[in-house]
Amino acid sequence: MTVKDNLHKIQKEINAACQRSGRNSDDVKIIAVTKYVTVERTQEALDAGINHIGENRSEGLIKKAQSVENEPILHFIGSLQSKKVKNIVEHISYLHSLDRLSLAEEIQKRWQSSDPLKCFVQVNVSGEESKSGLNPGETIPFIQELTQFSAIQVVGLMTMAPFVENSEETRPVFKKLRILQQEVQALSLKNAPCTELSMGMSNDYIVAVEEGATFIRIGSSLVG
Ligand SMILES: *Cc1c(COP(=O)(O)O)cnc(C)c1O
C-alpha cells in the first residue's frame, strides 16, 4: 500500500471518531512513526502530506533529519538516555518521553533555543512493568518540579496503552490520561500549559481519538 492510501484510510477513521465524540478533526495531528522504515518511505509520507515524523532512536532520528526534504517537525518518542540528548536537541521540536529530573537537567544544559523544548511527560497509566513513564500519582509532583527548568515546557501527557486484541479495552487507560491532563492544566503552572494528549498507535488510535488524543503516533498501519 502507498502511504497516501493508508493516510486516506486513517484520516477517514479519525474524521468518523471525531464526529462520534464531538471533536474537530483538525485538533488531531498524525505523527508518522518511521522507526522501521527507510528514508525513501519517510519521504513518501512527507510527500503525501505528513508534517510530523516520530523516531525512537537517536541514530534513526538524525538520519531522517539529515536526509529528508520538506523540513518535517521531528518528535522523539522513545526512552531517551541522558547522554544522547546533546545529539538530538538541534533536530527535535517535541520530546514525548520526559520521565525523570536527570533528563530535564540534561535538556536544560543542552537546549540552545530561546523558546523552551515542547515536552510530553510520559505516564505509565496501565502500570505494566515493561513500560516506562511515571505512575499517575507521581505525575503532578514531577511536573511541579519541572517548573524550575526554563528550557522545558510541558505541553501535555503521553502514554502507551497495553497491546490487546480488542482495542476497546484500552479506553480506560486513555480516559485516565485525559483526566490527569485536565488536572495538570487546571493548575496553570508556569511552563506547563498541558493542553495536549499524545496517545494512540496503529492498534488503538481510533479509541484514543474518541478519548481526546491530540497527537497520535502511527507506524505500521501508515508507513509499515
Ligand atoms: C513504535 C511506536 C509507535 C508506533 O507503533 P505502531 O504500532 O507501529 O503504530 C508509537 N509510539 C511509540 C512510543 C513507539 O515506540
The ligand as a Tripos MOL2 file, in Angstrom:
@<TRIPOS>MOLECULE
LIG
   15    15     1     0     0
SMALL
NO_CHARGES

@<TRIPOS>ATOM
      1 C1          6.7170    2.3010   17.5830 C.3       1 LIG1
      2 C2          5.9750    3.2940   18.3660 C.ar      1 LIG1
      3 C3          4.7380    3.7780   17.9170 C.ar      1 LIG1
      4 C4          4.0530    3.3080   16.6410 C.3       1 LIG1
      5 O1          3.6710    1.9800   16.7280 O.3       1 LIG1
      6 P1          2.7230    1.2720   15.6330 P.3       1 LIG1
      7 O2          2.0420    0.2160   16.3960 O.co2     1 LIG1
      8 O3          3.6390    0.7480   14.5750 O.co2     1 LIG1
      9 O4          1.7780    2.3000   15.1250 O.co2     1 LIG1
     10 C5          4.1150    4.7490   18.6880 C.ar      1 LIG1
     11 N1          4.6540    5.1970   19.8510 N.ar      1 LIG1
     12 C6          5.8330    4.7470   20.3100 C.ar      1 LIG1
     13 C7          6.3740    5.3000   21.5850 C.3       1 LIG1
     14 C8          6.5280    3.7730   19.6030 C.ar      1 LIG1
     15 O5          7.6930    3.3310   20.0680 O.3       1 LIG1
@<TRIPOS>BOND
     1     1     2 1
     2     2     3 ar
     3     2    14 ar
     4     3     4 1
     5     3    10 ar
     6     4     5 1
     7     5     6 1
     8     6     7 2
     9     6     8 1
    10     6     9 1
    11    10    11 ar
    12    11    12 ar
    13    12    13 1
    14    12    14 ar
    15    14    15 1
@<TRIPOS>SUBSTRUCTURE
     1 LIG1         1 GROUP 0 **** ****
